[in-house]
Amino acid sequence: MRITGCNITGKHLLMIAVMLCPAAIAQVPEQCVQAPERTSLCPHTLYRIAKAPIPALDIPKGGMVCLCLSDLTDLPLPQQPDTFQSIASHLQMPVADVFILLEVPVPDWAKK
């Protein structure tokens, strides 16, 4: 992209945006909400505003959160309770809050 009359490209605009928004970059979390046993980088992540606090990652409600969708979605139903309880325990939060982070309805088994 070129702006007529100027020698500014899309790359320049990106660099300007990065320089003007350092606070936004500083808020990107280093760790993701993911399965505790994951040792490799998550192949499918999503960044969003946290709808619940995440004590173990020191992320307040309203802070930026990284979600490893590979570990949190498309789980077989019988596997969900154990997986989500393990993640919640690792993150020191109620299991229902993991579903709140995903912005999906909390299943009955997680409301206990």
C-alpha positions in Angstrom: 0.0 0.0 0.0 1.3 3.4 -0.9 -0.1 6.8 0.2 -0.1 9.2 -2.7 2.5 11.9 -2.4 4.3 10.1 0.4 6.8 7.3 0.5 5.0 5.3 3.2 4.4 1.6 2.7 2.3 -0.8 4.7 5.5 -1.9 6.5 6.1 1.7 7.6 2.5 2.0 8.9 2.9 -1.2 11.0 6.1 0.1 12.5 4.4 3.4 13.3 1.5 1.6 14.9 3.9 -0.5 17.0 5.7 2.6 18.2 2.5 4.4 19.1 0.9 1.4 21.0 3.6 0.0 23.3 1.1 -0.5 26.1 -1.0 -2.9 23.9 2.1 -5.0 23.1 3.2 -5.1 26.8 -0.2 -6.6 27.7 0.2 -9.7 25.5 0.7 -12.6 28.0 3.7 -14.9 27.7 1.8 -18.0 28.9 -1.4 -19.4 27.5 -4.3 -21.2 29.2 -3.5 -24.7 28.1 -3.2 -28.3 29.3 -0.6 -28.6 32.1 1.1 -31.4 30.3 1.7 -29.4 27.0 5.5 -29.1 26.4 5.4 -27.6 22.9 4.0 -24.4 21.5 0.3 -24.4 21.0 -0.6 -24.6 17.3 -3.9 -22.8 17.6 -4.1 -19.8 20.0 -6.6 -17.0 20.5 -6.0 -13.8 22.3 -9.0 -12.0 24.0 -10.0 -10.0 27.0 -10.3 -12.3 30.1 -13.8 -12.5 31.4 -12.5 -14.1 34.7 -9.2 -13.6 36.6 -6.4 -16.2 36.1 -4.5 -16.2 39.4 -1.6 -18.6 38.4 -0.8 -16.4 35.3 -1.4 -13.1 37.2 -4.0 -12.0 34.7 -6.8 -9.9 36.1 -10.4 -9.9 34.8 -10.3 -7.6 31.8 -6.6 -8.3 31.1 -5.3 -9.9 27.9 -5.4 -13.7 27.9 -4.0 -16.3 25.5 -6.1 -19.5 25.0 -4.7 -22.7 23.5 -7.7 -23.7 21.6 -6.0 -27.0 20.6 -6.3 -28.1 24.3 -9.7 -26.5 25.1 -11.9 -27.3 22.2 -13.1 -30.5 20.4 -12.5 -32.7 23.4 -14.6 -35.9 23.5 -17.4 -35.4 26.1 -16.1 -38.2 28.5 -12.7 -36.5 28.6 -13.9 -33.0 29.3 -14.4 -33.1 33.1 -10.9 -34.4 33.8 -9.2 -32.2 31.3 -10.9 -29.0 32.4 -10.5 -29.8 36.1 -6.8 -30.4 35.5 -6.4 -27.0 33.7 -8.5 -25.2 36.3 -6.5 -26.7 39.2 -3.2 -25.8 37.4 -4.4 -22.2 37.0 -5.8 -22.0 40.6 -9.3 -21.1 39.4 -12.7 -22.6 39.4 -13.4 -24.9 36.5 -16.5 -22.9 35.6 -14.2 -19.9 35.0 -12.4 -21.8 32.2 -15.6 -22.0 30.3 -16.3 -18.3 31.0 -12.9 -17.5 29.5 -13.9 -19.5 26.4 -17.3 -17.6 26.4 -19.3 -20.8 26.2 -22.0 -22.1 28.4 -20.8 -23.7 31.6 -21.9 -27.4 31.6 -23.8 -28.7 34.7 -20.9 -30.8 35.9 -18.7 -27.7 36.1 -21.1 -25.7 38.1 -20.6 -27.8 41.3 
